[in-house]
Amino acid sequence: MAGENPLQEKSYAFAVRIVRLSQFLHAEKKEYVLSRQVLRSGTAIGALVSEAKYAQSRADFVNKLQIAIKEANETHYWLRLLKDTGYIERGAYESMEKDNLESLRLLTSIINSTKKQ
């Protein structure tokens, strides 16, 4: 991942954390439904960021990043639900949510600056 932009690096690292969370939920908590939901939305962020790199136009680029924002917001929901139902500890939630919010800030900043160009 060397040489890539911070958003790509952070969204990939976040996806790795989400995969590990899903593995933990399956193995330790025997939880399958919520873990699949957070796995899908949490890994989609990085996939959309990666896909945006090869967008066909500025509008396509912005659209892909806007969808990534929606996925990050959905991931926030699932993480919060996992915390509030006792599947993950508060500290794990706060750490993952911090990373998720950082991606949201970066996505928003990139979209806003792209629209101004």
N, C-alpha and C positions, 0 to 999 in steps of 0.2 A: 504494500500500500504506500510505499515511499513515493514522495513527489505529488501525491494527490492533495486536494484541497481539504481544509479542516472539516467541512461539513461531510465530505465523503468518509474521512477517517472516523469521525465521531459517530456517524450513523451506522457504519460497519461495526465499530466496537460495541455500540448499543445493541445491534442485532445479535452479536455473539452473546452478550449478557442475557438477552431475551431467550435465546435458544437454551442456554444453561438454566435459566429460570424454568422453562418448560420441562426440561429434563428432570429438574428437582421436583417439580409438582407431580410429574408422573411417578417417579421412583419413590419419593418420600411421603407424599400426601395422597397418592392414588387419585389425583384430580385430573380429569381429561378434557372437560368441556371448556372451562375458563382458560386453561393453559393453551388450548388450540386457538382460542380467540386472541389472546395476547401475543401468541407466537405469530399469527398471521399479520396483525396490525403492526407489531413492533419490528418485524423484519421487512415489512413493505416500505417503511420509511427509507431505509438504505437502498432498497431496490429501485425506488422511484428517483432517488437522488442520482444513482448510477445511470438510470435510463435517461435522465434529463441532460446528462453530459453529451448525449448524441441526439438532442432534440432537433427537429426539422426546421424550427423557426423560434424566434423569441417568444411568441405566443405559446408554442408547444412546450418550451422550456418552463415558462411561468406556470402553465397548466399542470405539468408534472409535479412541480414543487408545491403547488396549491393542494394537490391530492396528497402529497407527503404530509402537509400540515393536518389534513383531515385524519390521516392514519395516526399521526402523533397524538392528536386529541382523543382519538378512540383508544389508543394505548394508555393514555392517562386514565380513562374510564376503567379499563380492565385492571390496571395496577391498583387503582384506588379500591375497586371491588375486592380484589385479592387480599388487600390489607385489611379492609373492614370486615371481611369474613374469616380472618384468621389464617389464611393460607400462607401469607408472608408476613414477616416481622416489620414493624414500623421503620426500623433502620434500613432494611433492604428496600422498602418502598421509597423512602426519602432519597436514597442514593440513586435509584433508577429514575425516579421522577426528576431529580436534578439534571441528569443527563438528557432526559426527554425534553425538559424545558429549554435546555441549552440548544438543542437541535431546533426547537420551535423558534427561538430567537434568531438563530442563523438563517433559517428558512425565510422568515418574515423579512429580515434585513436584505437578503439576496433578491427576493421578489420585489420589494420596494425599490431597490436601486436599479433593477432591471427595467422596471416600468418607467422610471425616470429617464432612461437613456433614449 
